[in-house]
Amino acid sequence: MRLVYHPAGHDDDLRVALVELEVGRWRAARELLRDTGTHWTLRTSRTQLLAVAAARSDVVGVWLDEEPGSYDAQLMSVRVAVERALRAHRQQHPGSAGFEAKARRAALLAARRAPYDPVPWVCLMALAQIDVWQWRQEHRVKSAEPMLPSGPWGLLYEVNQRDPYNREAYHRVLQFMLALDVPRAAALAAVVDFGWSVAGQRPVGSPLLLLPAYAQIEQRRARVDPLWRRQWAEDPSLGYTLNAFHDWFHKAPPGLCSVSDLNHLAYALWAGHHYQEAAEVFEVMGPYAAREPWASVHDGAANPDPGEALLLRARAESLAALARSNKPRAGRHP
C-alpha cells in the first residue's frame, strides 16, 4: 500500500482548501471556516493547518483586504502571523522579535473581537515557546500542580474556559516546556509529569489521553536505548496507551482523529505488543501516515527511509495478528 503523508488525513474539505491556498486562492478556506462554525475542535485544527500553507504567501492578506469585516479572515491573519513568528524564531531570524510582537497584537485584537473563541488564546499559547527565559509574567504563572514548573497556565485557563481540553493548547504546553532554557533532563521530566497529570484526569473522548505517549517519544529523542520498545509493554506506559485506545479511539468520532494522534497510538500499541488493537488503529488510518513518531523511534536499519520501513513493518505485523485471531473487524470508518 502506498502511504500518503498529508496532514488533512481523511478531512477532504480541508485538503481542498489547502490546495487552493497553496495556489493563491482563499475562497475555499472561507467556505470551510464558515461551515466549521463554532465546532472548536475542527476550528482549531483546521485554522492551524491552513496557516501552515498560507504562511508562504500573502493569500490571507489579500482575503483580509477584500473582506476587511470578516472575522474568519482576521483570525487566519493571526494564525499566519503566529506561524511566521515561530518560523522566524526557529531560524534565528534577526527580525524575530518584530514577528512575535505583530502576532501577539493581532491575537489580542482577535480575542477582544470574539471573546467566545478559544483560537486567539491558543495562538498566544503558541507564542509562549518563543519566550525561552520566561520574561513575560503570563509565561511564569505558578502551577496548581506541585510537580509542574511555572508556565502559561493563565493562558491555558482562558482556553479551557472556552474549549475544555483543547488539543492544540495542551500540546503547546509541551512545546513550551521543551523550549525553556533549562537542562534537558528537567524539561523532559516536566513534560512527562504534565502528560501523566492530564491523562490522569481521564478526559474521555479526548486525544489528550495520548499525551504520555508524546512525552515518552520526546524521551526517546534524547537518548539511544536498545531496550526502548520494552518500556511500552510495561506500566505505566502500557496502561496509558490502553486508556487512550479504549477511552479516546473507541469513543471519539473517527473523522476528528488527527493523523498524528492515530500514528502515535498505533505505534504505542504495536510497541507494547497489543497487535490486534494496533491493527484496528491502522485500519482506521488507511493510507494516511505521519513521519512521527516513526522517524524518531526506528532502530537505524539500512533503508532510504527507516521510519517508513518501521511503520510498514508494524502495520504488517499488526494486521497479520488480527487475521490470525479471526477477530471480526472493528468496522470504524471516518
C-alpha positions as CSV (number, residue, x, y, z in Angstrom):
1,M,0.0,0.0,0.0
2,R,1.3,3.4,-0.9
3,L,1.4,5.7,2.1
4,V,0.1,9.3,1.9
5,Y,1.7,11.9,4.1
6,H,-0.8,14.7,4.3
7,P,-1.8,16.5,7.5
8,A,-5.5,16.7,6.4
9,G,-5.9,12.9,6.5
10,H,-9.5,12.0,5.9
11,D,-10.7,15.6,6.0
12,D,-11.4,16.0,2.3
13,D,-12.8,19.6,2.7
14,L,-9.6,20.7,4.4
15,R,-7.4,19.1,1.8
16,V,-9.2,21.1,-0.9
17,A,-8.8,24.3,1.0
18,L,-5.1,23.7,1.5
19,V,-4.6,23.1,-2.2
20,E,-6.4,26.3,-3.1
21,L,-4.4,28.3,-0.6
22,E,-1.2,27.0,-2.0
23,V,-2.1,28.4,-5.4
24,G,-3.2,31.7,-4.0
25,R,-6.9,31.2,-3.8
26,W,-8.7,31.8,-0.4
27,R,-12.4,31.3,-1.1
28,A,-12.4,27.5,-0.3
29,A,-10.8,28.4,3.1
30,R,-13.5,30.9,3.7
31,E,-16.2,28.4,2.9
32,L,-14.5,25.8,5.1
33,L,-14.4,28.0,8.1
34,R,-17.9,29.2,7.6
35,D,-19.1,25.6,7.6
36,T,-17.0,24.8,10.6
37,G,-18.6,27.4,12.7
38,T,-18.1,27.0,16.4
39,H,-17.0,23.4,16.3
40,W,-13.9,24.3,18.3
41,T,-12.1,21.0,17.7
42,L,-12.3,21.3,14.0
43,R,-11.9,25.1,14.0
44,T,-8.7,24.9,16.0
45,S,-7.1,22.2,13.9
46,R,-8.2,23.5,10.6
47,T,-7.0,27.0,11.2
48,Q,-3.7,25.7,12.3
49,L,-3.1,23.6,9.2
50,L,-4.4,26.3,6.9
51,A,-2.0,28.8,8.4
52,V,1.0,26.5,7.7
53,A,0.0,26.5,4.0
54,A,-0.9,30.2,3.9
55,A,2.2,31.5,5.6
56,R,4.3,31.0,2.5
57,S,2.4,33.7,0.6
58,D,0.2,36.8,1.1
59,V,-3.1,35.0,0.2
60,V,-4.6,35.7,3.6
61,G,-3.6,39.3,3.4
62,V,-5.5,39.5,0.1
63,W,-8.5,37.9,1.6
64,L,-8.5,40.4,4.5
65,D,-8.1,43.3,2.1
66,E,-11.1,42.1,0.1
67,E,-13.2,41.3,3.1
68,P,-12.0,43.6,5.9
69,G,-15.0,42.9,8.1
70,S,-14.6,39.1,8.0
71,Y,-13.7,37.7,11.4
72,D,-12.5,34.5,9.8
73,A,-10.1,36.4,7.6
74,Q,-8.9,38.3,10.7
75,L,-8.4,35.1,12.6
76,M,-6.5,33.5,9.7
77,S,-4.2,36.5,9.6
78,V,-3.5,35.9,13.3
79,R,-2.7,32.3,12.6
80,V,-0.4,33.2,9.8
81,A,1.4,35.8,11.9
82,V,1.9,33.2,14.6
83,E,3.2,30.7,12.2
84,R,5.7,33.2,10.8
85,A,6.8,34.2,14.2
86,L,7.5,30.6,15.2
87,R,9.4,30.0,12.0
88,A,11.5,33.2,12.5
89,H,12.3,32.1,16.0
90,R,13.4,28.6,14.9
91,Q,15.6,30.1,12.1
92,Q,17.0,32.7,14.5
93,H,15.9,35.4,12.1
94,P,17.2,38.9,13.2
95,G,13.6,40.3,13.0
96,S,12.0,37.5,15.1
97,A,11.1,39.9,17.9
98,G,9.1,42.0,15.5
99,F,7.3,39.0,14.1
100,E,6.4,37.9,17.6
101,A,5.2,41.4,18.6
102,K,3.0,41.6,15.5
103,A,1.5,38.2,16.1
104,R,0.8,39.0,19.8
105,R,-1.0,42.2,18.9
106,A,-3.1,40.5,16.3
107,A,-4.1,37.7,18.7
108,L,-5.1,40.1,21.4
109,L,-7.3,42.1,18.9
110,A,-9.0,38.9,17.8
111,A,-9.6,37.9,21.4
112,R,-11.3,41.2,22.1
113,R,-13.4,41.0,19.0
114,A,-14.5,37.4,19.6
115,P,-14.3,36.7,23.4
116,Y,-16.0,33.3,22.9
117,D,-13.4,31.9,20.5
118,P,-10.5,29.8,22.0
119,V,-8.3,30.1,19.0
120,P,-6.8,33.5,19.7
121,W,-5.8,32.3,23.2
122,V,-4.4,29.1,21.6
123,C,-2.3,31.5,19.4
124,L,-1.0,33.3,22.5
125,M,0.0,29.9,23.9
126,A,1.8,29.0,20.8
127,L,3.9,32.2,21.1
128,A,4.9,31.3,24.6
129,Q,7.5,28.9,23.4
130,I,9.5,31.8,22.0
131,D,9.9,33.2,25.5
132,V,12.6,30.7,26.5
133,W,13.6,32.7,29.5
134,Q,10.1,33.4,30.7
135,W,10.4,37.2,30.6
136,R,6.7,37.7,30.3
137,Q,4.7,37.3,33.5
138,E,2.0,35.4,31.7
139,H,4.6,32.7,31.0
140,R,5.7,32.1,34.5
141,V,2.5,31.7,36.4
142,K,2.8,29.2,39.3
143,S,1.1,25.8,38.6
144,A,-1.6,24.4,40.8
145,E,0.2,21.0,40.3
146,P,3.2,20.9,42.6
147,M,5.3,18.8,40.2
148,L,4.9,21.2,37.3
149,P,7.0,24.3,36.7
150,S,5.7,27.8,36.2
151,G,4.3,28.4,32.8
152,P,1.5,29.8,30.7
153,W,-1.2,28.4,33.0
154,G,-3.3,31.5,32.9
155,L,-3.5,31.3,29.1
156,L,-4.4,27.6,29.3
157,Y,-7.2,28.6,31.8
158,E,-8.6,31.0,29.2
159,V,-8.6,28.3,26.5
160,N,-10.3,25.8,28.9
161,Q,-13.0,28.4,29.7
162,R,-13.9,28.4,26.0
163,D,-13.0,24.8,24.9
164,P,-12.1,22.4,27.7
165,Y,-9.2,20.1,26.9
166,N,-8.4,21.8,23.6
167,R,-5.8,19.5,22.0
168,E,-3.5,22.1,20.5
169,A,-3.4,24.2,23.7
170,Y,-2.1,21.3,25.7
171,H,0.4,20.3,23.0
172,R,1.6,23.9,23.0
173,V,2.4,23.5,26.7
174,L,4.6,20.5,25.8
175,Q,6.4,22.7,23.3
176,F,6.8,25.5,25.8
177,M,8.4,23.2,28.3
178,L,10.8,21.7,25.8
179,A,11.8,25.1,24.6
180,L,12.7,26.5,28.0
181,D,16.3,27.4,28.7
182,V,16.7,24.8,31.4
183,P,18.6,21.5,31.5
184,R,17.2,19.0,29.0
185,A,16.6,16.4,31.8
186,A,14.5,18.9,33.7
187,A,12.4,19.7,30.6
188,L,11.8,16.1,29.9
189,A,10.8,15.4,33.4
190,A,8.3,18.2,33.3
191,V,6.9,17.0,30.0
192,V,6.4,13.5,31.4
193,D,4.8,14.8,34.6
194,F,2.4,17.0,32.6
195,G,1.4,14.2,30.3
196,W,0.6,11.9,33.3
197,S,-1.2,14.7,35.0
198,V,-3.5,15.5,32.1
199,A,-4.1,11.8,31.2
200,G,-4.8,11.1,34.9
201,Q,-7.8,13.4,34.7
202,R,-9.3,10.9,32.3
203,P,-10.8,13.2,29.7
204,V,-12.9,10.5,28.0
205,G,-13.1,11.0,24.2
206,S,-10.1,13.3,24.2
207,P,-6.9,12.8,22.3
208,L,-5.1,14.3,25.3
209,L,-5.2,10.7,26.7
210,L,-2.2,10.3,24.4
211,L,-0.1,13.0,26.0
212,P,2.0,10.4,27.9
213,A,2.9,8.8,24.6
214,Y,4.1,12.1,23.1
215,A,6.1,12.7,26.2
216,Q,7.7,9.3,26.0
217,I,8.7,9.9,22.4
218,E,10.5,13.1,23.5
219,Q,12.5,11.0,25.9
220,R,13.4,8.7,23.1
221,R,14.7,11.6,21.1
222,A,17.1,12.4,23.9
223,R,18.9,9.1,24.1
224,V,19.6,5.8,22.3
225,D,18.3,2.8,24.2
226,P,18.4,-0.7,22.6
227,L,15.7,-1.8,25.0
228,W,13.4,1.2,24.2
229,R,10.5,-0.9,22.9
230,R,10.2,-2.9,26.1
231,Q,9.2,0.2,28.0
232,W,5.9,0.4,26.0
233,A,4.9,-3.1,27.2
234,E,5.2,-2.1,30.9
235,D,3.2,0.1,33.2
236,P,2.6,3.0,33.4
237,S,3.2,3.4,29.7
238,L,1.0,0.4,28.7
239,G,-1.8,1.5,31.0
240,Y,-1.9,5.0,29.5
241,T,-1.8,3.6,26.0
242,L,-4.7,1.2,26.6
243,N,-6.7,4.0,28.2
244,A,-6.2,6.1,25.1
245,F,-7.3,3.2,22.9
246,H,-10.5,2.5,24.9
247,D,-11.5,6.0,26.1
248,W,-10.4,8.0,23.1
249,F,-10.0,5.9,19.9
250,H,-13.2,3.9,20.6
251,K,-15.3,6.9,21.7
252,A,-14.2,9.8,19.5
253,P,-15.7,10.4,16.1
254,P,-13.2,8.9,13.7
255,G,-13.3,11.9,11.4
256,L,-12.0,14.1,14.2
257,C,-8.9,11.9,14.9
258,S,-5.7,13.6,13.7
259,V,-3.2,11.7,11.6
260,S,-0.5,12.4,14.2
261,D,-2.6,11.0,17.1
262,L,-3.5,7.9,15.2
263,N,0.1,7.2,14.3
264,H,1.3,7.7,17.8
265,L,-1.4,5.4,19.2
266,A,-0.7,2.7,16.5
267,Y,3.0,2.8,17.4
268,A,2.4,2.7,21.1
269,L,0.1,-0.3,20.8
270,W,2.4,-2.2,18.4
271,A,5.5,-1.5,20.6
272,G,3.5,-2.7,23.6
273,H,2.7,-6.0,21.8
274,H,-1.0,-5.2,21.6
275,Y,-1.1,-6.1,17.9
276,Q,-4.8,-6.6,17.4
277,E,-5.6,-3.2,19.0
278,A,-2.9,-1.7,16.8
279,A,-4.5,-3.3,13.7
280,E,-7.8,-1.5,14.5
281,V,-6.0,1.8,14.5
282,F,-4.1,1.0,11.3
283,E,-7.3,0.2,9.6
284,V,-8.9,3.5,10.5
285,M,-5.7,5.3,9.4
286,G,-6.0,3.8,6.0
287,P,-3.2,5.1,3.7
288,Y,-2.6,8.2,5.7
289,A,0.6,8.3,7.6
290,A,2.7,10.8,9.6
291,R,6.5,11.0,9.8
292,E,6.4,10.9,13.6
293,P,6.8,9.0,15.8
294,W,8.3,6.6,13.3
295,A,11.2,8.8,12.3
296,S,12.2,9.2,16.0
297,V,11.9,5.6,17.1
298,H,13.3,3.4,14.3
299,D,16.4,1.3,15.0
300,G,18.5,2.8,12.3
301,A,18.1,-0.1,9.9
302,A,19.8,0.4,6.5
303,N,16.9,1.8,4.5
304,P,16.3,5.0,2.5
305,D,13.5,5.8,4.9
306,P,13.9,3.7,8.1
307,G,10.9,5.5,9.7
308,E,8.6,4.5,6.9
309,A,10.1,1.0,6.9
310,L,9.2,0.6,10.6
311,L,5.7,1.9,10.0
312,L,5.1,-0.7,7.3
313,R,6.6,-3.4,9.4
314,A,4.4,-2.5,12.4
315,R,1.3,-2.3,10.2
316,A,2.0,-5.7,8.6
317,E,2.7,-7.4,11.9
318,S,-0.4,-6.0,13.5
319,L,-2.8,-6.9,10.6
320,A,-1.3,-10.3,10.4
321,A,-2.0,-10.8,14.1
322,L,-5.6,-9.7,13.6
323,A,-6.0,-12.1,10.8
324,R,-4.7,-15.0,12.8
325,S,-7.1,-14.2,15.7
326,N,-10.2,-14.4,13.4
327,K,-11.5,-11.4,15.3
328,P,-14.2,-9.5,13.5
329,R,-13.0,-6.2,12.1
330,A,-14.0,-3.1,14.0
331,G,-15.8,-1.6,11.1
332,R,-14.9,2.0,12.1
333,H,-14.5,4.4,9.2
334,P,-14.1,8.1,9.0
